[in-house]
Amino acid sequence: MSMVRKSGIYENISKRRWEYWLVKNSDIKIMVSWLQWGSSEEEYKKWEENCLISKVG
């Protein structure tokens, strides 16, 4: 995850989860939220929607 270049959802294979990163510039990268693999599709969609809302707002 050291190569995060823009805000968005990334897969962290080593931790087996999805992560939502907010990138302000090359020096400021913040993991805002994460969701474990194995979550239901419904949980993923809710989580993804919340990430997109936080990106806009």
N, C-alpha and C positions, 0 to 999 in steps of 0.2 A: 504493500500500500504506500510505499514511499514515492511513487510516481504519480500521485493524484494531480491532475492538471486543471480540472474544472469541477464545479459543483455538480453533484449527481449521485446516483446509486451505483455502487461498485460491489463486485463479489470478492469476498476475502476467503480464498480457498483454504488457507491454513487454519482459519478459525471457524470455517463452515458457517458463514453468515453473510447477509447482505448488509452493507453499510451506506449510510447517506452522509456525504461529505459536503461541507460548505467551504469554498475556497475564495478568500478575499483577494489574495495576491500570492506570489510565490513563497512568501514567508509565513503566511497565516492560513493554515489548513485545519479545519475543525470537524471532527466526526460528531455529527449532531444526533444520530440515531442508528440503531442496528436492529436486525431481525434475524433470528436463527433459522438455518435451513431446516426443513421439516415442518415449518409452519404451514397452515392450510392456505390454499389459494385465496380464500376470502380474507384471511389475516394479512397476507401479502398485499392484496389490492388496497385494503384500508391503510396499511402502513405507507405504501407508495403514494397514495392520495394525500396523506398527511405530510409527507416529505415535499410533494409538489406545492401544497398550500403554503408551507413554511418558506419555500424558496421565493414564492411570489410576495408573501406578506412580510 
